Amino acid sequence: MRTIDERAIKAHADLRFRSEYDYALFEYFRSAKVIAFLDRAGVAMNGRVLDAGCGGGGMPLSLADEALLVVGIDPVERFQDAGVKLGRERSLTNLHFALADGMSLPFPAGAFDLVLSHAVIEHVADAPLYLRECARVLAAGGRMYLSTAPYLSFAGAHLPRLKVPVPLHLLAGRRIAFAMFQFLAREAPWTLKEPANENSFIQAARRGDTKHDDLLELVTVRRLRRQILGAGLDIVREELHATTTVRRMPLPLGRWLRDSPLTQDALISNMEYVLAKAGG
């Protein structure tokens, strides 16, 4: 999927929480933005590709259109009723899925020319180990794509938003904010911005379940850079995407807020990297 179709992305975004199949379709159309980034960076996508945290499987489904081989792994078998089914519908023979842990990849060293980690590392219990494993299976001259967001930003916090735009996680800390959103989802869901079908806190409250915090790695820009280098990877390309509020500011001020260690972790909505083995 190379064409960025904003209308299709929006249409499938509205339906993505109906099932894993629908979420994989949304990922499939959204993946065009990742492919566009890799195109700009000159990264080849026609070799052996690993999606090291594929979820429902929409991203590897997209890359299978042109790659020699695509493997998607995830510690939870979400892909069985989504990516596997979609791959069969499209008669793809070069697309495979496996139940596996990104911190212990079941592949030999140098097995892949491209490794993808799209919004995964924040959910990994041991981020340095995960990065070392991705580096291990990356072939010499290969590339790794990594995207995430700082945990202090709205996007990186993975929390609901209030209808009144108050950064509760910045004011009260993550633990209190998480507990508060659980309470609001149960007792006052009307205070939350996202509709019920897009809000996992409300869904859990309606099921009577206790929602657990799955944000295991508290990503910051400087910490992630250190982890990348510590895993034996070099940063080939880094793009820090600021929030809409920052982008509307005068350019010099916006750049300062995006790049300043004092503010960037709260004001960057997405970080994208192309990585290579150190010295490669």
C-alpha positions as CSV (number, residue, x, y, z in Angstrom):
1,M,0.0,0.0,0.0
2,R,1.9,3.1,-1.3
3,T,-0.9,5.6,-1.9
4,I,-1.9,7.6,1.2
5,D,-5.7,7.6,1.0
6,E,-6.8,9.9,3.8
7,R,-10.5,9.2,3.2
8,A,-9.9,5.4,3.4
9,I,-7.8,5.8,6.5
10,K,-10.5,7.9,8.2
11,A,-13.3,5.5,7.1
12,H,-11.4,2.5,8.5
13,A,-10.4,4.4,11.6
14,D,-14.1,4.8,12.4
15,L,-14.6,1.1,12.2
16,R,-11.3,-0.2,13.7
17,F,-12.6,-1.2,17.1
18,R,-15.3,-3.6,15.8
19,S,-12.8,-6.5,15.5
20,E,-9.2,-7.4,15.0
21,Y,-10.0,-7.8,11.3
22,D,-11.2,-4.2,11.0
23,Y,-8.2,-2.9,13.0
24,A,-5.9,-4.8,10.6
25,L,-7.6,-3.1,7.6
26,F,-7.1,0.3,9.3
27,E,-3.4,-0.6,9.9
28,Y,-3.1,-1.6,6.2
29,F,-4.3,1.7,4.9
30,R,-2.4,3.7,7.5
31,S,0.8,1.9,6.7
32,A,1.1,4.0,3.5
33,K,2.4,6.8,5.7
34,V,5.2,4.6,7.1
35,I,6.1,3.4,3.5
36,A,6.2,7.1,2.4
37,F,8.7,7.8,5.2
38,L,10.8,4.8,4.2
39,D,10.7,6.0,0.6
40,R,11.9,9.5,1.6
41,A,14.7,7.9,3.5
42,G,15.8,5.7,0.6
43,V,15.1,2.4,2.5
44,A,14.6,-0.7,0.3
45,M,11.5,-2.7,1.0
46,N,11.9,-5.6,-1.5
47,G,14.0,-8.0,0.7
48,R,13.3,-10.0,3.8
49,V,11.1,-8.0,6.3
50,L,10.3,-8.6,9.9
51,D,7.5,-6.7,11.7
52,A,8.6,-7.1,15.3
53,G,5.2,-6.4,17.0
54,C,2.7,-6.7,14.2
55,G,-0.6,-6.6,16.2
56,G,-3.4,-7.6,13.9
57,G,-1.1,-7.8,10.9
58,G,-2.1,-4.8,8.7
59,M,1.4,-3.5,8.3
60,P,3.1,-6.7,7.1
61,L,0.1,-7.3,4.8
62,S,0.9,-4.0,3.1
63,L,4.7,-4.7,2.8
64,A,4.0,-8.1,1.3
65,D,2.8,-6.4,-1.8
66,E,6.5,-5.8,-2.8
67,A,8.8,-7.6,-0.4
68,L,10.4,-11.0,-1.0
69,L,9.4,-12.3,2.4
70,V,7.4,-10.7,5.3
71,V,7.1,-12.2,8.8
72,G,5.0,-10.6,11.4
73,I,5.4,-11.6,15.1
74,D,3.5,-10.7,18.2
75,P,3.3,-12.1,21.7
76,V,-0.5,-12.2,21.5
77,E,-2.1,-14.1,18.7
78,R,-4.1,-11.1,17.5
79,F,-3.2,-11.8,13.8
80,Q,-4.9,-15.2,13.5
81,D,-8.3,-13.7,12.7
82,A,-7.0,-10.6,10.9
83,G,-3.6,-10.7,9.1
84,V,-3.7,-14.4,8.4
85,K,-7.3,-14.1,7.1
86,L,-6.5,-11.1,5.0
87,G,-3.4,-12.7,3.6
88,R,-5.4,-15.7,2.5
89,E,-8.0,-13.5,0.9
90,R,-5.2,-11.9,-1.2
91,S,-3.5,-15.2,-1.9
92,L,-0.2,-14.0,-0.5
93,T,2.4,-16.7,-0.3
94,N,5.2,-14.6,1.0
95,L,3.4,-13.5,4.2
96,H,3.8,-15.4,7.5
97,F,2.9,-14.8,11.1
98,A,4.3,-16.3,14.3
99,L,3.5,-16.1,18.0
100,A,6.8,-14.8,19.4
101,D,8.4,-12.5,22.0
102,G,10.3,-9.5,20.6
103,M,12.8,-9.8,23.4
104,S,13.7,-13.4,22.3
105,L,13.3,-13.5,18.5
106,P,13.3,-17.1,17.1
107,F,15.4,-16.2,14.1
108,P,19.1,-16.5,13.3
109,A,21.4,-13.4,13.2
110,G,21.2,-11.4,10.1
111,A,17.9,-13.0,8.9
112,F,16.2,-9.8,7.8
113,D,17.0,-6.8,5.6
114,L,14.4,-4.6,7.2
115,V,13.0,-4.7,10.7
116,L,9.9,-2.7,11.7
117,S,8.9,-1.5,15.1
118,H,5.8,0.6,14.7
119,A,4.4,1.9,18.1
120,V,5.7,-1.2,19.9
121,I,8.7,-0.3,22.1
122,E,6.5,1.6,24.7
123,H,4.7,-1.7,25.4
124,V,7.9,-3.8,25.9
125,A,9.1,-4.8,29.3
126,D,12.8,-4.6,28.5
127,A,13.4,-2.0,25.7
128,P,17.2,-2.3,25.6
129,L,16.9,-6.1,25.2
130,Y,14.2,-5.7,22.5
131,L,16.4,-3.3,20.5
132,R,19.4,-5.7,20.9
133,E,17.3,-8.5,19.5
134,C,16.1,-6.4,16.6
135,A,19.8,-5.4,15.9
136,R,20.9,-9.1,16.1
137,V,18.4,-10.3,13.4
138,L,19.2,-7.3,11.1
139,A,21.5,-8.1,8.2
140,A,24.6,-6.1,7.5
141,G,23.6,-3.1,5.4
142,G,20.0,-3.6,6.5
143,R,17.7,-1.0,8.1
144,M,15.3,-0.8,11.0
145,Y,12.3,1.5,11.2
146,L,11.3,2.6,14.7
147,S,8.4,4.8,15.7
148,T,7.0,5.8,19.1
149,A,6.0,8.8,21.1
150,P,7.3,10.3,24.4
151,Y,5.1,9.1,27.3
152,L,4.6,12.7,28.5
153,S,2.8,13.7,25.3
154,F,-0.9,13.2,24.8
155,A,-0.2,10.7,22.0
156,G,2.5,8.8,24.0
157,A,0.5,8.7,27.2
158,H,-2.0,6.2,25.8
159,L,-4.7,7.7,28.0
160,P,-8.2,9.0,27.2
161,R,-8.6,12.8,26.8
162,L,-11.0,15.0,28.7
163,K,-13.5,17.1,26.8
164,V,-11.9,20.0,28.6
165,P,-8.3,19.6,27.3
166,V,-6.5,19.3,30.6
167,P,-3.2,17.4,30.6
168,L,-4.1,15.3,33.7
169,H,-1.0,13.1,33.4
170,L,1.3,16.1,33.5
171,L,-0.5,17.7,36.4
172,A,-1.0,14.7,38.6
173,G,1.4,12.1,37.4
174,R,0.7,8.9,35.4
175,R,-0.4,6.7,38.3
176,I,-3.0,9.1,39.6
177,A,-4.2,10.0,36.1
178,F,-4.6,6.4,35.1
179,A,-6.7,5.7,38.2
180,M,-8.7,8.9,37.6
181,F,-9.6,7.9,34.0
182,Q,-10.7,4.5,35.3
183,F,-13.0,6.2,37.7
184,L,-14.4,8.6,35.1
185,A,-14.9,5.8,32.6
186,R,-17.0,4.0,35.2
187,E,-18.8,6.9,36.8
188,A,-18.8,9.8,34.3
189,P,-17.9,8.7,30.7
190,W,-19.5,11.9,29.4
191,T,-16.4,13.8,30.6
192,L,-14.2,11.9,28.1
193,K,-13.6,13.1,24.6
194,E,-13.4,9.7,22.8
195,P,-16.7,7.9,22.1
196,A,-17.2,4.6,23.9
197,N,-16.3,2.4,21.0
198,E,-12.9,4.1,20.8
199,N,-12.2,4.2,24.5
200,S,-10.7,1.1,26.0
201,F,-11.2,2.5,29.5
202,I,-15.0,2.8,28.9
203,Q,-15.1,-0.7,27.3
204,A,-13.3,-2.2,30.2
205,A,-15.6,-0.4,32.7
206,R,-18.7,-1.7,30.9
207,R,-17.4,-5.3,31.0
208,G,-16.6,-4.9,34.7
209,D,-12.9,-5.6,34.0
210,T,-9.9,-3.9,35.7
211,K,-7.8,-2.2,33.1
212,H,-4.1,-2.6,33.5
213,D,-1.5,-0.1,32.4
214,D,0.3,-1.6,29.4
215,L,2.7,1.3,29.0
216,L,5.8,-0.5,30.1
217,E,8.6,1.7,28.7
218,L,8.4,5.4,29.6
219,V,9.9,6.7,26.4
220,T,11.7,10.0,26.4
221,V,13.7,11.4,23.4
222,R,17.1,11.3,25.2
223,R,16.5,8.0,26.8
224,L,15.5,6.4,23.5
225,R,18.6,7.8,21.7
226,R,20.8,6.2,24.4
227,Q,19.0,2.9,24.2
228,I,19.4,2.8,20.4
229,L,23.1,3.5,20.6
230,G,23.5,1.0,23.5
231,A,21.9,-1.7,21.3
232,G,24.7,-1.3,18.7
233,L,22.5,0.7,16.3
234,D,23.3,4.0,14.6
235,I,20.7,6.7,13.9
236,V,20.5,7.1,10.1
237,R,17.5,9.4,10.1
238,E,15.4,11.0,12.9
239,E,12.2,12.9,12.5
240,L,10.5,14.5,15.5
241,H,6.9,15.5,14.8
242,A,5.6,18.2,17.0
243,T,2.0,18.5,18.1
244,T,-0.5,20.6,16.0
245,T,-0.3,23.4,18.6
246,V,3.5,23.7,18.2
247,R,3.2,23.6,14.4
248,R,0.9,26.6,14.5
249,M,3.5,28.7,16.3
250,P,6.1,30.9,14.6
251,L,8.7,28.6,13.2
252,P,11.7,29.6,15.4
253,L,9.6,29.2,18.6
254,G,8.1,25.9,17.4
255,R,11.5,24.4,16.6
256,W,12.8,25.5,20.0
257,L,9.9,23.9,21.9
258,R,10.3,20.7,19.8
259,D,14.0,20.4,20.3
260,S,14.4,21.7,23.8
261,P,15.0,19.0,26.5
262,L,12.7,21.0,28.8
263,T,9.6,20.7,26.6
264,Q,10.1,18.2,23.8
265,D,8.8,15.1,25.7
266,A,5.4,16.8,26.2
267,L,5.2,18.4,22.8
268,I,6.3,15.7,20.3
269,S,3.4,13.5,19.1
270,N,5.5,11.0,17.1
271,M,9.2,10.1,16.6
272,E,10.4,8.2,13.5
273,Y,13.8,6.6,13.0
274,V,15.8,4.8,10.4
275,L,18.5,2.8,12.1
276,A,21.4,0.6,11.0
277,K,23.9,-1.6,12.7
278,A,26.7,0.4,14.1
279,G,29.3,1.0,11.5
280,G,27.1,-0.4,8.8
